[in-house]
Amino acid sequence: MNYGMKGRELRYKEDAKKTIDKLQLASYNEIYILSIGASNGDADQHFINALVDKYTAIHYTVVEPATGPLDDFKRLIESNQERWSGVKFSFHVQGINEYLEGGGTSDKYDVILACHSAYHFHDVVNTLCCLYDMLPQNGMLFIRIETDGGLEVYFEHSEQLDIPLYFIPGKEIKRLIQLHMPATKIDVITGATTVNVTRCFDKDSIYGNNILDFMNQIVDVRHSRPPDEVEKCLKFFREQCCYEKGDDVLFDYIDEDIIIWKK
Ligand SMILES: C[S@@+](CC[C@H](N)C(=O)[O-])C[C@H]1O[C@@H](n2cnc3c(N)ncnc32)[C@H](O)[C@@H]1O
């Protein structure tokens, strides 16, 4: 049986289109986007494709501290040169906390994307409020976050592992928004995918190692952490977060898009 991240990609593509369609900003020509923790642009590409169908001039700012994945993002831009010709990219190679503390709060964006990166906000409430304040009326703060399933079990028990993991569940983000921005309107899209992670247990699998990097928030985790730590994480992941079906090791991946509209 074939389970994989493909189902998740398809969902992301459709949801990005629906979400961008809902935008009702003052301008239908020019738009300013901030993407936090964009990595290699895998998730961003769906937003960019939806944006170029609606806007003619797109200013796309990326704040991402990891240079390796950013090089992949730049290659993705090259391969979409024609379709994305109306997009002007700028890159800040730093974390969001440093960007905001360094004066970023005075920048203005129509849309702010944080796909699986809100885990890295140092002061979650303050960062959410800063980002919200940077938006115009009808602007959108989009937070994609792990909410349930095997990965949440992994994150929530990270104190048992030696790898330090940053995690805040989707339900906590929603609680904080309702508490600190009570007048705002929130849409939530929840998506579930069953992922075949059998290859995570094959040390030579590129696909498996990419999944391990994603869940451990570390580039090349297998080689950058001591082998006994990696083994401990794999054991915990397999025994506590996954289940088996025939020869396959599967886990349920459930994340949530929390879409906050500026009043
Ligand atoms: C789990 S990945 C998500 C990648 C991509 N947005 C996605 O949804 O597939 C988290 C990303 O956040 C980046 N990151 C780590 N610390 C960060 C920080 N302080 N500010 C912004 N991004 C950060 C990581 O380098 C990584 O690329």
The ligand as a Gaussian input file, in Angstrom:
#p B3LYP/6-31G(d) Opt

LIG

0 1
 C        9.640000      22.203000      10.230000
 S       10.470000      23.296000       9.173000
 C        9.124000      23.928000       8.178000
 C        9.514000      24.179000       6.783000
 C        8.405000      24.617000       5.828000
 N        7.860000      25.906000       6.193000
 C        7.301000      23.575000       5.767000
 O        6.179000      23.853000       6.209000
 O        7.549000      22.475000       5.265000
 C       10.829000      24.678000      10.244000
 C       11.680000      25.740000       9.595000
 O       11.830000      26.828000      10.516000
 C       13.167000      27.272000      10.466000
 N       13.502000      27.975000      11.703000
 C       14.213000      27.518000      12.766000
 N       14.317000      28.481000      13.702000
 C       13.673000      29.575000      13.210000
 C       13.465000      30.893000      13.673000
 N       13.913000      31.274000      14.868000
 N       12.782000      31.749000      12.892000
 C       12.312000      31.358000      11.686000
 N       12.480000      30.120000      11.186000
 C       13.155000      29.245000      11.931000
 C       13.974000      26.007000      10.252000
 O       15.264000      26.285000       9.738000
 C       13.092000      25.254000       9.267000
 O       13.398000      25.577000       7.941000

